Amino acid sequence: MPRLFAGGGVPWTLIFMLPGFQVLWSPSVCSCDQRRPVERGRRPIVPFLHRLLSILITISFVACPARGEQLVELLNQTLRKYDLPAMGALCLRGDIVQEWAVAGVRKRGHLDPVLPQDLWHLGSCTKAMTATLGARLVERERMQWNMTIGEVFPEIRGKVHPEYVDVTFEQLLTNRGGIPAEMRNTEAWKRAWKQKGSLIEQRHRFMIDVLRMPPPVPAGDYLYSNQGFAIAGHMCEQVTGVAWEKLMVEEVFEPLGMSSAGFGAPGARDPHQPVGHKKDGKPADPKADNPPAISPAGRVHCSLHDWARFVAIHLLGAQGHSKYLSGRTFLRLHRPAPGKGNRYAMGWNVTHREWGGTVASHAGSNTMWYCVTWVSPEKNLAVLVTCNQAGDAAVKACDETAWALIQRELARRESSTSSNTPLGATQRRSSGVGRSGDQGWTRVTAESLELCQSSR
């Protein structure tokens, strides 16, 4: 099976191509020195040859060919059921890809199929990446979890509501900073769309505008807020003097080998990428996205495999098997903040599921794309599903596909005598993808909790 962080060897692929779908099996998708492959956004052949090759049938699977064919069929059935343009799906055991596929077309009404290397907009699944960036800076002692907005921006005192001055970096990353959530028809939002000045200047102006609005809830109470993550990202910029985008590349994308990752709509980077679609199914402007002022909350795009690299690091880290961050830092990232409301960690919803024990999940959408991921450290299992359309149909399709991937992987393990992760007596009477619970993601002992509370 292809390993996301394997060493040695030159990456090679065998592709099964039909007009509406492709499956890629890649035994080595990342060499040990993490040399950057050809940028996925570029097309190495002329459009005519590209379309011709996408019609040719190359039946050459490396491992478990039936598994790949079944997943393609599952995606195609789901696309027909919900009338969606395209989807992608991937299942991980640790950093090993168990199966994955993409299906459908880049744009409704057109014949260009989605390809394995195509880019998907991740929306709010960017939030965990911003938190991960913050964790890297904390470990380097450039940031502190308890650092406040007022400490980082002393000049804003007297210019914003005083309740915001003592809100901490960690509270922003756990949606407990009391930061406004609703931005429609506000001056802050109108000004953000004008995009005047540098990226750092845009986010600073946006922060001031937002913090002049009265707090909708007290700090410490849960309120999901894109603006809170935008301010957290800007705090990283202020401390380092480097734009959030460059920090993300240096601290997250490059170390994890996420060579396809970028910002904004995929079509703004390459006109040959998939196009987002509104909830009514109509194609959106290929370059349409939210303003850069809230990039730290939801404007990352990347290939399915590169998103899996990020998710795999958190899956491994939750089990103490990653050197990217310390075990204590992963524990803090995955620990739900105390207080009433949703059990939200730093970019992760934390709950309990019958199939996976303590699990984490997050969805993302910019109203034109949708994606969701589920992570179970107890089962060493993660699934990722993407769609280039937003709305209820996309949500249902992705949830159903995620649950199907989970069931398929658990069934494979039960039937395999060589499974690396024994399941024991696992009951799977119902999906659980849509059910709630009250457990934390990472097992937290009294000792480890004390360590987290005393660390930066």
C-alpha positions in Angstrom: 0.0 0.0 0.0 1.2 3.6 -0.7 2.8 5.2 2.4 2.5 9.0 2.6 5.8 9.5 4.4 7.8 6.5 3.1 11.5 6.8 2.3 13.4 5.8 -0.7 12.5 5.1 -4.3 11.3 7.2 -7.1 7.5 7.8 -7.1 5.7 5.9 -9.8 2.0 5.4 -10.7 -0.3 3.3 -12.6 -3.6 5.0 -13.5 -6.9 3.4 -14.4 -8.6 6.0 -16.7 -12.2 6.3 -18.0 -14.0 9.5 -19.0 -15.6 10.0 -15.6 -13.0 8.7 -13.1 -9.5 7.9 -12.3 -7.8 5.9 -9.6 -4.1 6.3 -8.7 -2.0 3.7 -6.9 1.3 5.2 -5.8 3.6 2.9 -3.8 6.0 5.8 -3.0 4.5 9.2 -3.1 7.2 11.0 -1.0 10.9 10.3 -1.0 12.9 10.5 2.2 14.5 13.9 1.2 11.0 15.3 0.4 12.1 16.5 -3.0 9.3 18.5 -4.6 7.7 16.8 -7.5 6.4 18.6 -10.6 3.8 21.1 -9.4 0.4 19.4 -9.6 -1.4 22.5 -10.9 0.5 22.4 -14.2 -0.5 20.2 -17.1 2.6 18.5 -18.7 0.8 17.8 -22.0 -1.3 19.8 -24.4 -5.1 19.7 -23.8 -5.9 17.6 -26.8 -3.5 14.8 -25.7 -4.7 15.2 -22.2 -8.3 14.5 -23.2 -7.3 11.7 -25.4 -5.4 10.0 -22.7 -8.3 10.4 -20.3 -10.4 8.3 -22.6 -7.9 5.5 -23.0 -8.3 2.5 -20.7 -5.2 1.4 -18.9 -6.1 -1.5 -16.7 -3.0 -2.0 -14.5 -3.6 -2.0 -10.8 -0.7 -2.6 -8.5 -2.6 -3.8 -5.4 -6.2 -4.8 -4.6 -7.6 -3.9 -8.1 -11.1 -4.8 -7.0 -10.9 -2.4 -4.1 -10.1 0.5 -6.4 -12.9 -0.4 -8.9 -15.4 -0.7 -6.0 -14.6 2.7 -4.7 -14.9 4.3 -8.1 -18.3 2.7 -8.5 -19.3 3.9 -5.1 -18.4 7.5 -6.0 -20.1 7.3 -9.3 -23.3 6.0 -7.7 -23.2 8.8 -5.1 -22.7 11.4 -7.8 -25.7 10.1 -9.7 -27.8 9.9 -6.5 -27.1 13.5 -5.5 -26.5 15.0 -8.9 -23.1 16.3 -8.1 -20.2 17.1 -10.5 -17.2 15.4 -8.8 -16.0 13.8 -5.6 -12.8 12.4 -4.2 -12.3 10.0 -1.3 -9.3 8.5 0.6 -8.9 6.1 3.5 -5.8 6.0 5.8 -4.4 3.5 8.2 -1.7 5.6 9.9 0.2 7.1 7.0 -0.7 4.3 4.6 -3.3 4.9 2.0 -5.7 1.9 2.0 -7.7 3.1 -1.0 -8.6 6.3 -2.8 -10.3 7.5 -5.9 -11.7 10.5 -7.7 -14.8 10.6 -9.9 -16.8 13.0 -12.0 -16.0 16.1 -14.0 -14.2 19.3 -13.2 -17.2 21.4 -14.3 -20.8 20.5 -14.8 -21.8 20.4 -18.4 -18.2 19.7 -19.6 -16.3 16.5 -20.3 -13.0 17.1 -18.6 -12.7 14.5 -15.8 -11.2 15.2 -12.5 -7.7 13.8 -12.2 -5.8 12.3 -9.3 -3.5 15.3 -8.9 -6.4 17.9 -9.1 -6.8 20.5 -6.4 -9.7 20.7 -3.9 -10.8 23.7 -1.8 -10.7 22.7 1.9 -12.7 25.6 3.4 -12.7 25.5 7.2 -10.5 22.4 7.3 -7.8 25.2 7.0 -8.4 26.0 10.7 -6.5 22.9 11.9 -3.6 24.0 9.7 -3.5 27.5 11.2 -3.6 25.9 14.7 -0.7 23.6 13.6 1.3 26.6 12.4 0.7 28.2 15.8 1.9 25.1 17.5 5.1 25.1 15.5 5.7 28.7 16.6 4.9 27.9 20.2 7.5 25.1 20.2 10.0 27.5 18.9 9.1 29.9 21.7 8.1 32.6 19.2 4.4 32.4 20.4 2.7 31.4 23.6 -0.7 29.8 24.0 -1.7 32.3 26.6 -0.5 35.4 24.6 -3.3 37.9 24.4 -4.5 40.1 21.6 -3.5 43.2 23.7 0.0 41.9 24.2 0.6 41.4 20.5 -1.1 44.6 19.4 -0.7 47.1 22.3 -1.6 49.9 20.0 -5.2 48.8 19.7 -6.0 49.5 23.3 -8.7 52.2 23.5 -9.6 51.6 19.8 -11.5 48.4 20.3 -13.9 46.9 22.8 -11.9 46.3 26.0 -13.3 42.8 26.4 -11.2 41.6 23.5 -7.8 42.8 24.8 -7.3 39.9 27.1 -8.5 37.1 24.7 -5.7 34.6 24.3 -4.2 32.9 21.2 -5.6 29.6 22.4 -9.1 30.9 22.9 -9.1 32.2 19.3 -8.0 28.8 18.0 -10.8 27.0 20.1 -13.6 29.4 19.1 -13.9 30.7 22.7 -12.7 34.2 22.2 -16.1 35.8 22.0 -15.3 37.0 18.5 -18.3 38.0 16.3 -19.4 35.3 13.9 -21.9 37.0 11.6 -20.3 39.4 9.1 -22.9 39.9 6.4 -23.7 43.6 5.7 -21.1 44.8 8.2 -18.5 47.4 7.4 -15.8 45.0 8.3 -16.9 42.6 5.6 -17.4 45.2 3.0 -14.0 46.6 3.6 -12.4 43.1 3.5 -13.7 42.6 0.0 -12.0 45.7 -1.2 -8.6 44.0 -0.5 -6.6 47.2 -0.2 -3.0 46.9 0.9 -0.7 43.9 1.5 -2.1 40.7 2.9 -0.9 41.6 6.4 -2.4 45.1 6.1 -5.7 43.6 5.0 -5.9 41.3 8.0 -4.9 44.1 10.4 -7.6 46.4 9.1 -10.1 43.5 9.3 -9.1 42.7 12.9 -9.6 46.3 14.0 -13.0 46.5 12.3 -14.1 43.2 13.9 -12.9 44.1 17.4 -14.8 47.3 17.2 -18.0 45.3 17.1 -19.6 44.4 20.5 -18.8 40.8 21.7 -21.8 38.5 21.0 -20.8 36.2 23.9 -18.3 36.5 26.7 -14.8 35.2 26.2 -14.7 31.6 27.3 -18.1 30.7 25.8 -18.2 28.8 22.5 -19.0 30.6 19.3 -17.7 29.3 16.0 -16.0 32.3 14.3 -14.0 32.5 11.1 -12.9 36.0 12.3 -11.3 34.5 15.5 -9.0 32.3 13.3 -8.2 35.2 11.1 -7.1 37.2 14.1 -5.0 34.2 15.4 -3.3 34.0 12.0 -2.6 37.7 12.1 -1.1 37.4 15.6 1.4 34.9 14.0 2.1 37.5 11.3 2.7 40.3 13.9 5.1 38.3 16.0 7.1 36.9 13.1 6.9 39.8 10.6 6.0 37.2 7.9 2.7 36.9 6.1 0.5 33.9 7.2 0.7 32.4 3.7 4.5 32.3 3.7 4.5 30.9 7.3 2.1 28.1 6.2 4.4 27.2 3.4 7.5 27.1 5.6 6.0 25.5 8.7 3.3 23.2 7.3 3.3 22.6 3.6 7.0 22.1 2.9 7.8 20.0 6.0 4.9 17.7 5.2 5.7 17.5 1.5 2.4 19.2 0.5 3.7 20.5 -2.8 0.3 21.1 -4.3 -1.0 23.3 -1.5 -1.9 26.9 -2.1 -4.5 29.6 -1.3 -7.8 30.7 -2.8 -9.9 28.9 -5.4 -8.0 26.3 -7.4 -9.1 28.1 -10.6 -7.3 31.2 -9.6 -4.0 29.3 -9.7 -4.7 27.2 -12.9 -7.7 27.5 -15.2 -7.6 23.8 -15.9 -8.4 22.9 -12.3 -11.9 21.8 -11.0 -14.5 24.5 -10.6 -16.6 25.0 -7.5 -20.4 24.9 -7.8 -23.1 26.6 -5.8 -25.7 24.6 -3.9 -28.1 24.9 -6.9 -25.5 23.1 -9.0 -24.5 26.1 -11.1 -20.8 26.5 -11.7 -19.2 29.4 -9.8 -16.6 31.8 -11.1 -13.4 29.6 -11.2 -11.6 32.3 -9.1 -14.4 32.9 -6.6 -13.5 32.6 -2.9 -13.8 34.5 0.4 -11.5 37.5 0.9 -7.9 37.0 1.9 -8.6 38.7 5.2 -10.0 35.4 6.5 -7.5 33.1 4.8 -6.4 31.6 8.1 -9.9 30.4 8.6 -10.6 28.8 5.3 -8.8 29.4 2.0 -6.3 26.5 1.6 -6.5 24.2 -1.5 -4.5 21.1 -2.3 -4.7 17.7 -3.8 -6.4 14.8 -2.1 -3.1 13.1 -1.2 -1.5 16.3 0.1 -4.5 16.9 2.4 -4.1 13.3 3.5 -0.4 14.1 4.5 -1.7 16.7 6.9 -4.4 14.5 8.4 -2.0 11.6 8.7 0.4 13.7 10.8 -2.4 14.4 13.3 -3.5 10.7 13.3 0.0 9.6 14.0 0.7 12.5 16.4 -2.4 11.6 18.5 -0.8 8.2 19.0 2.6 9.5 19.8 4.1 8.4 16.5 5.2 11.7 14.9 8.3 13.9 15.4 6.7 16.9 13.5 5.5 18.2 16.9 6.0 17.0 20.4 3.5 14.6 22.0 2.5 17.3 24.5 1.8 19.8 21.7 -0.4 17.3 19.8 -2.2 16.6 23.0 -2.9 20.3 23.4 -4.0 20.7 19.8 -6.5 17.8 20.2 -7.9 18.6 23.6 -11.3 20.2 23.6 -11.4 23.6 25.4 -13.3 23.6 28.7 -16.7 25.2 29.0 -20.2 24.9 27.7 -21.1 24.3 24.1 -19.4 22.2 21.4 -16.4 20.1 22.3 -14.0 22.0 20.0 -10.3 21.6 20.0 -7.9 23.6 17.8 -9.5 23.1 14.4 -11.2 19.8 15.3 -14.7 18.8 16.6 -14.2 16.1 19.2 -16.8 13.5 19.9 -17.3 9.8 20.5 -18.4 7.2 18.0 -19.3 3.5 18.5 -17.1 2.5 15.5 -14.0 4.5 16.5 -14.1 5.5 20.1 -12.8 9.0 20.7 -12.8 10.7 17.3 -12.2 14.1 15.7 -13.8 15.5 12.6 -14.1 18.8 10.7 -15.9 19.9 7.6 -15.1 22.8 5.3 -17.0 24.9 2.7 -16.7 28.3 1.1 -20.3 27.9 -0.3 -18.9 26.4 -3.6 -16.9 23.4 -2.3 -17.4 20.9 0.5 -15.1 18.5 2.3 -15.1 16.5 5.5 -12.6 14.3 7.4 -13.0 11.9 10.3 -10.0 10.7 12.4 -10.0 7.8 14.9 -6.6 7.4 16.7 -8.0 4.3 18.6 -8.5 2.5 15.2 -5.5 4.2 13.5 -8.0 5.2 10.9 -8.9 8.4 9.0 -11.1 9.1 6.0 -11.2 12.2 3.8 -14.0 13.1 1.3 -14.2 16.1 -1.1 -16.7 17.6 -3.5 -16.6 20.5 -5.9 -20.1 21.6 -5.0 -21.6 23.0 -1.7 -25.1 22.6 -0.2 -27.1 19.9 1.5 -26.7 17.4 -1.4 -22.9 17.6 -1.1 -23.0 17.3 2.7 -25.1 14.2 2.5 -23.0 12.7 -0.2 -19.8 13.2 1.6 -21.1 11.9 4.9 -22.4 8.8 3.3 -19.2 8.2 1.5 -17.1 8.8 4.7 -19.2 6.2 6.5 -18.9 3.8 3.6 -15.1 4.1 3.7 -15.1 3.5 7.4 -17.2 0.4 7.1 -15.1 -0.9 4.3 -11.9 -0.5 6.2 -13.2 -2.0 9.4 -14.6 -4.9 7.5 -11.2 -5.5 5.7 -9.4 -5.5 9.0 -11.8 -8.0 10.6 -11.4 -10.3 7.6 -7.6 -10.0 7.5 -5.4 -12.3 9.6 -2.4 -10.0 9.0 -4.1 -6.8 10.4 -1.7 -4.5 12.2 -4.5 -3.1 14.3 -6.7 -5.7 16.0 -10.3 -4.4 16.3 -11.6 -6.6 19.1 -15.4 -6.7 19.3 -16.5 -3.7 17.2 -20.2 -3.1 16.8 -21.3 -1.3 13.6 -25.1 -1.2 13.8 -25.4 2.4 12.8 -23.4 5.1 11.1 -22.4 7.3 14.0 -21.0 9.8 11.6 -23.9 12.0 12.5 -24.2 11.2 16.2 -22.9 13.1 19.1 -20.9 12.2 22.2 -18.9 13.7 25.0 -15.5 12.1 25.0 -12.2 13.9 24.3 -10.1 13.0 21.3 -6.8 12.1 22.9 -6.8 10.1 26.1 -6.0 12.8 28.8 -4.6 11.7 32.1 -4.4 14.0 35.1 -0.6 14.1 34.6 -0.8 15.0 30.9 -3.5 17.6 31.5 -1.3 19.3 34.2 1.5 19.4 31.7 -0.7 21.1 29.1 -1.9 23.7 31.5 1.6 24.6 32.6 3.1 24.8 29.1 3.0 27.7 26.8 
